[in-house]
Amino acid sequence: MEINNEIWAIVPARSGSKAIKNKNIKIIKGKPLLAYSIIAAKKSKKIKKIVLSSDSIHYFKIASQYSKILFHKRPKKISNHKSTDLEFFLDFINKYKGKLPKYFVHLRPTTP
């Protein structure tokens, strides 16, 4: 695994929210919630790549409308309400075969 000196944004957006169904793609002021995190990442001159970590290809298609993104398809076993952020980060790092960044910016759709 090779590490480069870049900064990447990672946006975690699993489907299956218990309290608010599909909260990450709920429309707020004309855009799905996850779009605000992607737009914020695009505005940064330092962020070189945006990663969407999700168990949903539907979420990826929506996110792709706002930027070119790398899709991390999460397994179901780490896509439930008890799953931790560390689990999806480690899964991404273990699956991604390219150069990894030195830093990640963690941009949650629910706290854009």
Helices and strands as residue ranges (DSSP letters): E 7-12, G 23-25, E 27-28, E 31-32, H 33-43, E 47-54, H 57-63, E 70-73, G 76-78, H 85-95, E 103-106
